Structures are given as C-alpha cells and as structure tokens.
C-alpha cells in the first residue's frame, strides 16, 4: 500500500488517497465513488474514435507525477472488426 498525493483526470481530482500497486494486473480499480467522479466527463463507454480527446490520468506519488494517456488507461477491445472501449 502506498500513499497517493493526488489522482487527477481533467478537472476532477482527489487528494490524500491510499493505493495498492499490483504488477500482476493490467487494470486500475478504485472505490466506486472516486472512479465515478473522476470519469464523469468520459462516461462508462468512451468513444474509441475520440480517445485522443480525453485527458491524461495523472497519479502524484511522493510529489512526482505519473501520467497515463487515454490509450493507456482505456481498454480497447476489437472483435470481428468492431472496437469497443
């Protein structure tokens, strides 16, 4: 468990959180209230064609910012030529 100074997505941010780093998974999860507030501008089903328009997801840990681009934090799955994000 580590301390997260801040988690920010666009204009939405939360401070003084706790997090768990698990290198055995490729997903980011969090409390429903926090995730819903952070992703309010994106929605549950983001448009795959607009990934580049979404903000970076920024984790601040020990005063250092670690940013993920939308294509890194939004899962894109393509089945039979159709993509869903």
C-alpha positions in Angstrom: 0.0 0.0 0.0 1.3 3.5 -0.9 0.1 7.0 -0.3 -1.3 8.8 -3.4 -0.8 12.6 -3.1 -3.3 13.1 -5.8 -5.2 11.4 -8.6 -6.4 13.7 -11.4 -8.4 13.2 -14.6 -9.2 16.5 -16.4 -10.7 18.9 -13.9 -11.6 16.1 -11.4 -9.2 15.3 -8.7 -8.9 13.6 -5.3 -6.1 14.0 -2.8 -4.6 12.1 0.1 -5.7 8.6 -1.0 -4.2 5.2 -0.4 -3.4 2.8 -3.3 -2.0 -0.7 -3.9 0.5 -1.4 -6.7 -0.1 -4.8 -8.2 2.3 -5.6 -11.1 0.3 -8.8 -11.8 -2.7 -7.0 -13.2 -3.3 -4.6 -16.1 -6.4 -2.8 -14.7 -6.8 0.2 -12.5 -9.6 -0.1 -9.9 -10.8 2.1 -7.1 -13.7 3.0 -4.9 -16.9 3.5 -6.9 -17.4 7.0 -5.6 -13.9 8.1 -6.6 -13.9 6.4 -10.0 -17.4 7.7 -10.9 -16.4 11.3 -10.0 -13.1 11.1 -11.9 -14.6 9.6 -15.0 -17.8 11.8 -15.1 -16.7 13.5 -18.3 -15.8 10.3 -20.1 -18.7 8.0 -19.2 -18.9 4.2 -18.9 -18.5 3.6 -22.6 -15.9 6.0 -24.1 -15.9 6.6 -27.9 -12.9 4.7 -29.3 -12.7 7.3 -32.1 -12.2 10.1 -29.6 -9.5 8.6 -27.3 -7.1 11.4 -28.2 -9.5 14.0 -26.9 -9.7 12.6 -23.3 -7.4 13.9 -20.6 -4.4 12.2 -19.1 -4.9 10.3 -15.9 -2.3 11.6 -13.5 -1.2 9.9 -10.3 1.0 12.0 -8.0 3.1 9.9 -5.7 5.7 11.4 -3.4 5.5 14.7 -5.2 6.2 13.1 -8.7 3.5 13.0 -11.4 3.0 9.8 -13.4 0.7 10.4 -16.4 -1.2 7.8 -18.4 -2.5 8.8 -21.9 -6.1 7.8 -22.6 -4.9 4.9 -24.9 -3.1 3.6 -21.8 -5.9 3.7 -19.3 -8.9 3.0 -21.5 -9.2 -0.6 -22.6 -9.9 -1.1 -26.3 -11.2 -4.5 -27.5 -11.7 -5.3 -31.1 -13.8 -8.4 -32.0 -14.8 -9.3 -35.6 -13.6 -5.8 -36.8 -15.7 -3.9 -34.3 -14.0 -2.0 -31.5 -15.4 -1.2 -28.1 -13.8 1.0 -25.4 
